[in-house]
């Protein structure tokens, strides 16, 4: 991205610059320690609004705070920077009061202006976060500042999950990001108006805000959390250091613990290298072990004596993403619903689970079985090659030339039943891809396997230029708005609905879910949606994801949770041994 040095650097650094004396290494306290956490893929950035990778969320837990938070245990909304849960004034208006105490790194208090500023930036089309904006623009009306510590938040219509957005928006310091008050005249109405003509000054501001400076340069990464990013050696590690005299030090909340003096996120993509680092005790916490790693380590005596292995069922699933709406130059065979149905019957689900050492569970739809509205009456998809053969034959896909590959006429031309299967280049996904490819071939479906670097996976999916991709989606335990991945608007705008799922009926179900406050009624709508979901087979769900986390036994409280980030690094305490 282009860089525009628009803000006055001295003013920017004043608000959030790291204090060189923030970590006192001369104090040899008994409980003084650094922590090393392994991540397999480097975050796409640490921009407070525009970076969205899973590993970004691990870092954000330590450096940012939000107005509300989803409690890791109860999965209920709880206040974080808010004094209390919002006061509902009517069906579309809520009052938030900011609690006293939280301050930015320059000592200035968090204000209502900061809260308004945060949501305004997330909603503005000039901000480089189209998926986030697409969700917010649908229902957010505005935020009005009532006093220095009070806002009125308004939505355009009744939305059952309207307050959950505040658990996913890191609060931003207006004085740090906009010291010259460039955006003071920017309004919510302007940000929502189609084709609004923003001034060049505002455009330049956002060009600077979207730049790499605010996602990779530690001097410009500013948050309310107890840790500050002090060093980022790209491809190797990200270091966070505990802030001195942090406003949350006196808090009793587990979310405000800052026990390690420093947290080092060590990037190692190779599994063998990661395993060696764990066994050599160079790593204290490994967030996401592969199933093969977890299986092998669980049998290693050295590992068992030094680490806990936590297997956590999370709000995520691994699936075949099937591009049902290929571009004019794309592969047309997957637009046939009969082909997609046959694929679902040709997928070796049980063999795939064995490949990952059964460290996962089956689920019949996109909804996690932990949810109250999971449709447990839906039939579980299963391998049935005879059924797949019958579906393909009856719909005109025949192997007429005896080469083992079926053909059919599409738009007047004979086309082979052939497509690519992409996957992130790691041993687990490669094994899954090979199993699926061999099974598909048994019913006359030819595939070519194409590995891709993990950090290039989502750009590829969002481009919609693919045939089939093995990938995973991870959510959280809060209000489940499936529109970003299932609504047809998210396909039109190249959002996370990269499979082309949906029609007018499913769009209406998605809209009604958001507007239904009655839990029983909303749960039935979720079940109706799951039935429609299974009819289209643009997502062929392979298994519900299980996160495997290794935690050193030198800590006495290695609790792990389904909700991201799964473990609170700042809360870890050394044992007395």
C-alpha positions as CSV (number, residue, x, y, z in Angstrom):
1,X,0.0,0.0,0.0
2,X,1.0,3.6,-0.6
3,X,2.1,5.6,2.4
4,X,1.1,9.2,2.9
5,X,2.8,10.9,5.8
6,X,-0.2,13.0,6.5
7,X,-0.3,13.1,10.3
8,X,2.2,15.0,12.3
9,X,4.5,12.2,13.5
10,X,5.5,13.9,16.8
11,X,1.8,14.2,17.8
12,X,1.1,10.6,16.8
13,X,3.9,9.1,18.8
14,X,3.1,11.3,21.9
15,X,-0.2,9.5,22.6
16,X,1.0,5.9,22.3
17,X,4.7,5.7,22.0
18,X,6.4,2.9,23.9
19,X,8.1,3.8,27.1
20,X,11.7,2.5,26.9
21,X,11.6,1.8,30.7
22,X,8.2,0.0,30.6
23,X,9.8,-3.4,31.4
24,X,12.2,-3.4,34.3
25,X,14.6,-6.4,33.7
26,X,16.6,-5.6,36.8
27,X,13.9,-6.8,39.2
28,X,14.5,-10.5,39.8
29,X,11.1,-11.2,41.2
30,X,10.1,-14.8,41.7
31,X,7.1,-14.5,39.3
32,X,9.0,-12.4,36.7
33,X,8.9,-14.3,33.4
34,X,8.5,-14.0,29.6
35,X,6.2,-16.2,27.6
36,X,6.7,-17.6,24.1
37,X,3.6,-18.5,22.2
38,X,3.8,-20.3,18.8
39,X,1.7,-19.3,15.8
40,X,1.9,-21.2,12.5
41,X,0.9,-18.3,10.3
42,X,2.0,-14.7,10.7
43,X,-0.9,-12.2,11.2
44,X,-1.9,-10.4,8.0
45,X,-1.3,-7.3,10.1
46,X,-2.2,-5.7,13.4
47,X,-4.4,-2.9,12.0
48,X,-7.2,-2.3,14.6
49,X,-10.0,-2.5,12.0
50,X,-8.6,-3.9,8.8
51,X,-6.7,-7.0,9.9
52,X,-8.9,-10.0,10.3
53,X,-6.8,-13.2,10.4
54,X,-7.3,-15.7,13.3
55,X,-3.7,-15.1,14.6
56,X,-4.4,-11.4,14.7
57,X,-7.1,-12.0,17.3
58,X,-4.5,-13.8,19.5
59,X,-2.4,-10.7,19.6
60,X,-5.4,-8.3,19.9
61,X,-6.5,-10.0,23.2
62,X,-3.4,-8.5,24.9
63,X,-3.2,-5.1,23.2
64,X,-6.8,-4.0,22.7
65,X,-10.0,-3.5,24.7
66,X,-13.6,-3.4,23.5
67,X,-16.7,-1.7,24.9
68,X,-18.3,-5.1,25.5
69,X,-16.8,-8.6,25.6
70,X,-18.1,-12.2,25.1
71,X,-17.3,-14.0,28.3
72,X,-15.1,-17.1,27.5
73,X,-17.0,-19.4,29.9
74,X,-20.7,-18.3,29.7
75,X,-20.6,-16.9,26.1
76,X,-22.7,-14.0,27.4
77,X,-22.0,-10.3,26.7
78,X,-20.3,-8.6,29.6
79,X,-19.0,-5.0,30.0
80,X,-15.4,-4.3,29.4
81,X,-14.8,-0.6,28.9
82,X,-18.5,0.0,29.3
83,X,-19.5,0.6,32.9
84,X,-22.4,-1.9,32.5
85,X,-24.5,-3.6,29.8
86,X,-26.3,-1.0,27.7
87,X,-29.6,0.5,28.8
88,X,-32.2,-0.1,26.1
89,X,-34.2,3.1,25.5
90,X,-36.5,1.6,22.9
91,X,-36.3,-1.1,20.1
92,X,-33.5,0.7,18.2
93,X,-31.7,3.0,20.8
94,X,-29.2,2.1,23.5
95,X,-27.4,4.2,26.1
96,X,-23.8,3.3,27.0
97,X,-21.9,4.7,29.9
98,X,-18.1,4.4,29.8
99,X,-16.6,3.4,33.1
100,X,-14.0,5.6,34.9
101,X,-10.5,4.4,35.0
102,X,-9.4,3.3,31.5
103,X,-6.9,5.7,30.0
104,X,-4.8,5.7,26.8
105,X,-1.0,5.5,27.0
106,X,-0.6,9.2,27.2
107,X,-2.8,9.3,30.3
108,X,-5.9,10.8,28.7
109,X,-9.2,9.1,29.6
110,X,-11.3,7.0,27.2
111,X,-14.2,9.2,26.1
112,X,-17.5,9.0,24.3
113,X,-15.8,10.7,21.3
114,X,-13.4,7.7,21.1
115,X,-16.3,5.3,20.9
116,X,-18.1,7.3,18.2
117,X,-14.8,7.7,16.3
118,X,-14.2,3.9,16.3
119,X,-17.6,3.0,14.8
120,X,-17.5,5.9,12.3
121,X,-14.2,4.6,10.9
122,X,-15.4,1.0,10.7
123,X,-18.5,2.2,8.8
124,X,-16.7,4.5,6.4
125,X,-16.3,3.1,2.8
126,X,-12.9,4.7,2.6
127,X,-11.7,2.3,5.3
128,X,-10.1,-0.9,3.9
129,X,-12.4,-3.4,5.6
130,X,-15.3,-4.1,3.2
131,X,-16.5,-7.2,4.9
132,X,-16.8,-5.5,8.3
133,X,-18.5,-2.5,6.8
134,X,-21.0,-4.6,4.8
135,X,-22.2,-6.0,8.1
136,X,-22.3,-2.7,10.0
137,X,-23.9,-0.7,7.2
138,X,-26.9,-2.9,7.1
139,X,-28.2,-1.9,10.5
140,X,-26.0,0.8,12.2
141,X,-27.6,4.2,12.2
142,X,-25.4,6.4,14.4
143,X,-23.6,7.1,17.6
144,X,-24.5,10.4,19.4
145,X,-22.2,11.8,22.1
146,X,-24.3,12.7,25.1
147,X,-21.5,13.6,27.5
148,X,-17.8,12.9,27.9
149,X,-18.6,9.3,29.1
150,X,-22.0,8.6,27.6
151,X,-23.2,7.8,24.1
152,X,-26.5,6.9,22.5
153,X,-26.1,4.1,19.9
154,X,-28.9,3.8,17.3
155,X,-29.8,1.1,14.8
156,X,-31.9,1.4,11.7
157,X,-34.2,-1.4,12.7
158,X,-34.7,-3.9,15.5
159,X,-31.7,-6.2,15.4
160,X,-31.3,-9.0,17.9
161,X,-27.5,-8.9,17.7
162,X,-27.1,-5.1,17.6
163,X,-24.9,-4.8,20.7
164,X,-22.6,-7.7,19.8
165,X,-20.7,-5.5,17.3
166,X,-19.1,-3.8,20.3
167,X,-17.4,-7.0,21.3
168,X,-15.6,-7.1,18.0
169,X,-14.4,-3.5,17.6
170,X,-11.1,-2.5,19.3
171,X,-11.6,1.0,20.7
172,X,-9.5,3.6,19.0
173,X,-8.0,6.8,20.5
174,X,-9.2,9.8,18.4
175,X,-6.4,12.0,19.6
176,X,-3.8,9.5,18.5
177,X,-5.3,8.6,15.1
178,X,-6.7,12.1,14.2
179,X,-4.7,14.7,16.2
180,X,-5.5,17.4,13.6
181,X,-9.3,16.7,13.8
182,X,-9.6,16.1,10.1
183,X,-12.6,13.8,10.6
184,X,-14.5,16.1,12.9
185,X,-17.1,17.0,10.2
186,X,-17.5,13.4,9.0
187,X,-20.9,12.0,9.8
188,X,-22.6,8.6,9.9
189,X,-25.0,9.8,7.2
190,X,-22.2,10.7,4.9
191,X,-20.5,7.3,5.4
192,X,-23.8,5.5,4.6
193,X,-24.8,7.6,1.6
194,X,-24.1,5.8,-1.7
195,X,-21.4,7.5,-3.8
196,X,-20.9,10.4,-1.3
197,X,-18.1,12.7,-2.5
198,X,-15.6,12.8,0.3
199,X,-13.1,15.7,0.4
200,X,-9.6,15.2,-0.7
201,X,-8.4,15.9,2.8
202,X,-10.6,13.0,4.2
203,X,-9.5,10.7,1.4
204,X,-5.8,11.4,2.2
205,X,-6.5,10.7,5.8
206,X,-7.9,7.3,5.1
207,X,-5.1,6.5,2.6
208,X,-2.7,7.1,5.5
209,X,-4.9,5.2,8.0
210,X,-5.1,2.2,5.7
211,X,-1.4,2.1,5.1
212,X,1.1,-0.5,6.3
213,X,2.3,1.9,8.9
214,X,-0.8,1.3,11.1
215,X,-0.7,-2.5,10.7
216,X,3.0,-3.3,11.0
217,X,4.9,-0.4,12.6
218,X,4.9,-0.9,16.4
219,X,5.0,2.9,17.0
220,X,1.6,3.3,15.4
221,X,-0.1,0.3,17.0
222,X,-2.0,1.8,19.9
223,X,-4.5,0.1,22.2
224,X,-6.0,0.0,25.7
225,X,-4.7,-3.4,26.6
226,X,-2.0,-4.2,29.2
227,X,0.6,-4.9,26.5
228,X,2.3,-2.8,23.9
229,X,3.8,-4.1,20.6
230,X,7.5,-3.2,20.8
231,X,9.1,-5.3,18.0
232,X,8.0,-7.1,14.9
233,X,10.6,-9.1,13.0
234,X,8.5,-10.2,10.1
235,X,8.4,-13.9,9.4
236,X,10.0,-14.6,12.9
237,X,8.3,-13.0,15.9
238,X,6.1,-10.3,17.4
239,X,7.0,-9.0,20.9
240,X,4.6,-7.5,23.3
241,X,5.9,-5.9,26.5
242,X,3.8,-5.2,29.7
243,X,3.0,-1.5,30.2
244,X,4.2,0.1,33.3
245,X,1.5,1.7,35.6
246,X,-1.2,0.4,33.3
247,X,-4.8,1.5,34.3
248,X,-6.0,-2.1,34.6
249,X,-3.3,-3.3,37.0
250,X,-5.6,-3.0,40.1
251,X,-8.4,-4.9,38.4
252,X,-9.4,-8.3,39.6
253,X,-10.8,-9.4,36.2
254,X,-9.1,-12.3,34.6
255,X,-9.2,-10.4,31.4
256,X,-6.9,-7.7,32.8
257,X,-4.1,-9.9,34.1
258,X,-0.7,-9.1,32.8
259,X,1.5,-11.8,34.6
260,X,4.2,-12.3,31.9
261,X,6.6,-9.3,31.5
262,X,6.6,-9.9,27.8
263,X,4.8,-12.2,25.3
264,X,6.7,-13.3,22.2
265,X,4.6,-14.7,19.3
266,X,7.0,-16.9,17.5
267,X,6.1,-17.7,13.9
268,X,7.0,-21.2,12.7
269,X,5.1,-22.6,9.8
270,X,6.9,-26.0,9.5
271,X,5.4,-28.7,11.7
272,X,8.6,-30.6,12.3
273,X,10.4,-27.4,13.3
274,X,7.5,-26.5,15.6
275,X,7.5,-29.9,17.3
276,X,11.3,-29.7,17.9
277,X,10.9,-26.3,19.4
278,X,8.2,-27.6,21.8
279,X,10.2,-30.6,22.8
280,X,13.2,-28.3,23.4
281,X,11.0,-26.1,25.6
282,X,11.6,-23.1,23.4
283,X,7.8,-22.6,23.3
284,X,5.4,-22.2,26.3
285,X,2.1,-22.2,24.4
286,X,1.3,-23.6,21.0
287,X,-2.1,-22.4,19.8
288,X,-3.0,-24.6,16.9
289,X,-1.3,-27.9,16.6
290,X,-2.3,-30.1,13.7
291,X,-4.0,-33.3,14.4
292,X,-0.9,-35.3,13.4
293,X,1.3,-33.1,15.7
294,X,-1.1,-33.5,18.6
295,X,-1.3,-37.3,18.1
296,X,2.5,-37.8,17.9
297,X,3.2,-35.5,20.8
298,X,0.6,-37.2,23.0
299,X,2.7,-40.3,22.8
300,X,6.0,-38.6,23.5
301,X,7.1,-39.0,27.2
302,X,9.2,-35.9,27.1
303,X,6.2,-33.9,26.0
304,X,3.8,-35.5,28.5
305,X,6.1,-34.7,31.4
306,X,6.4,-31.0,30.4
307,X,3.1,-30.0,28.7
308,X,-0.6,-30.2,28.9
309,X,-2.4,-31.1,25.7
310,X,-5.8,-29.4,25.5
311,X,-8.3,-30.5,22.9
312,X,-11.1,-27.9,22.6
313,X,-14.2,-28.1,20.4
314,X,-14.5,-24.6,18.9
315,X,-17.0,-22.6,16.9
316,X,-15.5,-23.5,13.6
317,X,-15.7,-26.1,10.8
318,X,-13.6,-27.4,7.9
319,X,-15.4,-27.8,4.6
320,X,-15.3,-28.0,0.8
321,X,-16.0,-24.5,-0.5
322,X,-17.7,-25.1,-3.9
323,X,-17.8,-22.1,-6.3
324,X,-21.4,-22.5,-7.5
325,X,-21.4,-19.2,-9.4
326,X,-18.3,-19.3,-11.6
327,X,-17.3,-16.2,-13.6
328,X,-17.8,-16.1,-17.4
329,X,-14.2,-17.6,-17.7
330,X,-14.6,-20.0,-14.8
331,X,-15.4,-23.7,-14.6
332,X,-19.2,-24.2,-15.4
333,X,-19.6,-27.7,-14.0
334,X,-20.0,-26.7,-10.4
335,X,-23.1,-24.5,-11.2
336,X,-25.0,-27.8,-11.6
337,X,-26.7,-28.6,-8.2
338,X,-26.7,-32.3,-9.1
339,X,-22.9,-32.3,-9.4
340,X,-22.7,-30.7,-6.0
341,X,-25.1,-33.2,-4.5
342,X,-23.1,-36.1,-6.0
343,X,-19.9,-34.6,-4.5
344,X,-21.5,-34.6,-1.0
345,X,-22.2,-38.4,-1.5
346,X,-18.7,-39.0,-2.8
347,X,-16.9,-37.4,0.1
348,X,-15.2,-39.9,2.4
349,X,-16.1,-38.3,5.8
350,X,-15.1,-41.2,8.1
351,X,-11.7,-41.6,6.3
352,X,-11.1,-37.9,6.6
353,X,-11.7,-38.1,10.4
354,X,-9.3,-41.0,10.7
355,X,-6.7,-38.9,8.8
356,X,-6.9,-36.3,11.6
357,X,-6.9,-39.0,14.3
358,X,-10.6,-38.4,15.0
359,X,-9.7,-35.0,16.5
360,X,-12.9,-33.5,15.2
361,X,-16.6,-34.3,15.2
362,X,-19.2,-34.5,12.5
363,X,-21.9,-31.9,12.2
364,X,-24.8,-31.9,9.8
365,X,-24.9,-28.2,8.9
366,X,-23.1,-24.9,9.1
367,X,-24.3,-24.4,12.7
368,X,-22.2,-25.8,15.6
369,X,-23.8,-28.6,17.7
370,X,-23.2,-26.5,20.8
371,X,-25.9,-24.0,19.7
372,X,-29.4,-24.4,21.0
373,X,-30.8,-24.1,17.5
374,X,-28.6,-26.8,15.9
375,X,-30.9,-28.9,13.7
376,X,-30.2,-32.4,15.0
377,X,-33.0,-33.9,12.9
378,X,-31.0,-33.3,9.7
379,X,-29.5,-36.4,8.2
380,X,-25.8,-36.6,8.6
381,X,-24.1,-36.6,5.1
382,X,-22.3,-39.9,4.4
383,X,-20.3,-41.6,1.7
384,X,-22.6,-43.4,-0.7
385,X,-20.9,-43.9,-4.1
386,X,-23.8,-45.8,-5.5
387,X,-26.1,-42.9,-4.8
388,X,-23.6,-40.5,-6.3
389,X,-23.3,-42.6,-9.4
390,X,-27.1,-42.6,-9.8
391,X,-27.4,-38.8,-9.4
392,X,-24.8,-38.1,-12.0
393,X,-26.1,-40.6,-14.5
394,X,-29.7,-39.5,-14.2
395,X,-28.6,-35.8,-14.8
396,X,-26.7,-36.6,-18.0
397,X,-23.2,-36.9,-16.8
398,X,-22.0,-40.0,-18.6
399,X,-18.5,-41.5,-19.4
400,X,-19.2,-41.8,-23.1
401,X,-15.6,-42.3,-24.3
402,X,-14.5,-44.8,-21.7
403,X,-11.7,-42.7,-20.2
404,X,-13.1,-42.9,-16.7
405,X,-14.3,-39.3,-16.6
406,X,-17.9,-38.2,-17.1
407,X,-19.0,-35.6,-19.6
408,X,-22.1,-33.6,-20.3
409,X,-23.2,-30.8,-22.6
410,X,-23.1,-27.3,-21.2
411,X,-24.2,-24.4,-23.4
412,X,-23.9,-26.6,-26.4
413,X,-20.4,-27.9,-25.7
414,X,-19.3,-31.2,-24.2
415,X,-17.5,-30.6,-21.0
416,X,-15.5,-33.1,-18.8
417,X,-16.6,-33.3,-15.1
418,X,-13.3,-32.0,-14.0
419,X,-12.2,-29.2,-11.6
420,X,-9.4,-28.1,-9.3
421,X,-9.3,-28.6,-5.5
422,X,-7.2,-26.0,-3.7
423,X,-5.9,-26.2,-0.2
424,X,-3.5,-24.5,2.2
425,X,-0.2,-26.3,1.8
426,X,0.1,-28.3,5.0
427,X,0.2,-32.1,5.6
428,X,-3.3,-32.4,7.1
429,X,-5.1,-30.6,4.3
430,X,-3.0,-32.4,1.6
431,X,-4.0,-35.8,3.0
432,X,-7.6,-34.7,3.1
433,X,-7.4,-33.4,-0.5
434,X,-5.8,-36.7,-1.7
435,X,-8.6,-38.8,0.0
436,X,-11.3,-36.7,-1.6
437,X,-9.7,-36.7,-5.0
438,X,-9.4,-40.5,-5.0
439,X,-13.0,-41.0,-3.9
440,X,-14.3,-38.5,-6.5
441,X,-12.5,-40.4,-9.2
442,X,-14.3,-43.6,-8.3
443,X,-17.5,-42.0,-9.6
444,X,-15.9,-40.4,-12.7
445,X,-15.0,-36.9,-11.3
446,X,-11.5,-35.8,-12.2
447,X,-9.7,-33.3,-10.0
448,X,-6.4,-31.6,-9.9
449,X,-4.9,-30.7,-6.5
450,X,-3.4,-27.3,-6.1
451,X,-1.6,-26.3,-2.9
452,X,-1.4,-22.7,-2.0
453,X,0.5,-20.7,0.7
454,X,-1.6,-20.3,3.8
455,X,-1.5,-16.5,3.7
456,X,-2.7,-16.4,0.1
457,X,-5.7,-18.6,0.8
458,X,-8.3,-16.0,1.7
459,X,-7.4,-13.5,-1.0
460,X,-7.9,-16.4,-3.4
461,X,-11.3,-17.3,-2.0
462,X,-12.4,-13.6,-1.9
463,X,-11.5,-13.2,-5.5
464,X,-14.0,-15.9,-6.4
465,X,-11.6,-17.3,-8.9
466,X,-11.4,-20.9,-7.8
467,X,-13.3,-24.2,-8.3
468,X,-13.3,-26.0,-5.0
469,X,-11.2,-25.2,-1.9
470,X,-10.7,-27.1,1.4
471,X,-10.7,-24.4,4.1
472,X,-12.0,-23.6,7.6
473,X,-14.1,-20.9,9.1
474,X,-13.9,-20.0,12.7
475,X,-16.6,-18.0,14.6
476,X,-17.3,-17.2,18.2
477,X,-20.0,-18.0,20.7
478,X,-21.8,-14.7,20.5
479,X,-24.8,-13.8,18.4
480,X,-24.6,-15.7,15.2
481,X,-25.3,-13.5,12.2
482,X,-24.6,-15.8,9.2
483,X,-25.3,-13.0,6.6
484,X,-21.6,-12.3,6.0
485,X,-21.0,-15.8,4.7
486,X,-24.4,-16.8,3.4
487,X,-26.3,-13.7,2.1
488,X,-26.2,-13.1,-1.7
489,X,-25.1,-9.5,-1.1
490,X,-21.9,-10.9,0.4
491,X,-21.3,-12.7,-2.9
492,X,-22.1,-9.6,-5.0
493,X,-19.7,-7.5,-3.0
494,X,-17.0,-10.2,-2.9
495,X,-17.3,-10.7,0.9
496,X,-17.0,-14.0,2.8
497,X,-19.8,-15.7,0.8
498,X,-17.2,-16.9,-1.7
499,X,-19.2,-20.0,-2.7
500,X,-22.2,-18.1,-4.2
501,X,-24.7,-19.7,-1.7
502,X,-28.2,-18.3,-1.4
503,X,-31.3,-17.1,-3.0
504,X,-34.2,-14.8,-2.2
505,X,-35.6,-17.4,0.3
506,X,-32.4,-17.8,2.3
507,X,-31.8,-14.0,2.2
508,X,-35.2,-13.5,3.8
509,X,-34.5,-16.1,6.5
510,X,-31.2,-14.4,7.3
511,X,-32.9,-11.0,7.5
512,X,-35.7,-12.4,9.7
513,X,-33.2,-14.0,12.1
514,X,-31.6,-10.6,12.8
515,X,-35.0,-8.9,13.4
516,X,-36.5,-11.6,15.6
517,X,-36.0,-11.0,19.4
518,X,-38.1,-13.9,20.5
519,X,-35.6,-16.7,21.1
520,X,-37.9,-19.6,20.2
521,X,-39.0,-18.0,17.0
522,X,-35.4,-17.1,16.1
523,X,-34.2,-20.6,16.8
524,X,-36.9,-22.0,14.4
525,X,-35.7,-19.6,11.7
526,X,-32.1,-20.9,12.2
527,X,-33.4,-24.5,11.7
528,X,-35.3,-23.5,8.6
529,X,-32.1,-21.9,7.2
530,X,-30.1,-25.1,8.0
531,X,-32.5,-27.1,5.9
532,X,-32.0,-24.7,2.9
533,X,-28.3,-24.7,3.5
534,X,-28.1,-28.5,3.1
535,X,-30.0,-28.4,-0.2
536,X,-27.5,-26.3,-2.0
537,X,-24.2,-28.1,-1.2
538,X,-22.0,-25.1,-1.8
539,X,-20.5,-25.8,1.6
540,X,-19.8,-29.5,2.1
541,X,-19.0,-29.7,5.8
542,X,-16.3,-32.2,6.6
543,X,-16.0,-31.9,10.4
544,X,-16.4,-29.5,13.3
545,X,-13.0,-28.1,14.2
546,X,-11.1,-29.0,17.3
547,X,-8.3,-26.8,18.4
548,X,-5.3,-28.5,19.9
549,X,-3.3,-26.3,22.3
550,X,-0.1,-27.3,24.1
551,X,0.6,-25.4,27.4
552,X,3.7,-25.8,29.5
553,X,3.2,-27.4,32.9
554,X,5.2,-24.6,34.4
555,X,1.9,-22.7,34.5
556,X,-0.7,-23.8,37.1
557,X,-3.9,-22.6,35.3
558,X,-3.9,-23.6,31.7
559,X,-7.7,-23.2,31.1
560,X,-8.7,-23.3,27.5
561,X,-12.0,-22.3,25.9
562,X,-14.1,-22.7,22.7
563,X,-14.3,-18.9,22.3
564,X,-11.4,-17.1,20.7
565,X,-8.6,-16.6,21.7
566,X,-9.0,-19.9,23.6
567,X,-6.4,-19.1,26.2
568,X,-5.6,-15.9,28.1
569,X,-1.8,-15.6,28.0
570,X,-1.8,-12.7,30.4
571,X,-3.5,-14.7,33.1
572,X,-1.0,-17.6,33.1
573,X,0.8,-18.0,36.4
574,X,3.9,-19.9,37.3
575,X,3.6,-22.9,39.5
576,X,5.2,-22.8,42.9
577,X,7.6,-25.6,42.0
